[in-house]
Amino acid sequence: MPDCCYSREEIKRKIRKLKKVEVKIRFGSSGFSENGFSERIHNVKLVWDEFFDLNETYKGNARYSLSQLASMGKETLKDVISEFFFNVYYKYYKENGIINTGIYDPYILEQFGLPYDADMNAIKKRFRELAKKYHPDTGGDSTKFIELMENYKKLSR
């Protein structure tokens, strides 16, 4: 049982605020116009859109549906929001050419089955596990193995 349940309306309100925060982080005041978001934002893919679907009918295009969010406990919801902000700042740093070597691509980490805040030791360990699984000499898929190698190279730069 979740330790804290918010109503669907409270969840919608809280999560919609995150969209505004992302726009402010990534685009500053140029992300807003008198009527809400500027035209510039309408053509940009936001991290928010990848994370949240607040429609009553979940279309499967985001990581978290409204019903999933509403059923989460306070700590789980806090973890989801932390992951969201990590992804927002990663995107901001990447767009502005200020990537830090200690920050790893969250999308590749997700493919590895690792949390967004994994360190290099966890990445190496998981890489070895997946390399054994996908290596063609052990009956694995060579295409997946090549993709694994390319992704690992990106993470270890």
HELIX and SHEET records of a PDB file:
HELIX    1   1 ARG A    8  PHE A   27  1                                  20    
HELIX    2   2 GLY A   28  GLY A   31  5                                   4    
HELIX    3   3 GLU A   39  HIS A   42  1                                   4    
HELIX    4   4 VAL A   47  PHE A   51  1                                   5    
HELIX    5   5 LEU A   66  SER A   71  1                                   6    
HELIX    6   6 LYS A   74  GLU A   95  1                                  22    
HELIX    7   7 PRO A  106  PHE A  112  1                                   7    
HELIX    8   8 MET A  120  TYR A  134  1                                  15    
HELIX    9   9 PRO A  136  THR A  138  5                                   3    
HELIX   10  10 SER A  142  LEU A  155  1                                  14    
SHEET    1   A 2 PHE A  32  SER A  33  0                                        
SHEET    2   A 2 GLY A  36  PHE A  37 -1                                        
SHEET    1   B 2 PHE A  52  ASP A  53  0                                        
SHEET    2   B 2 TYR A  64  SER A  65  1                                        
END                                                                             
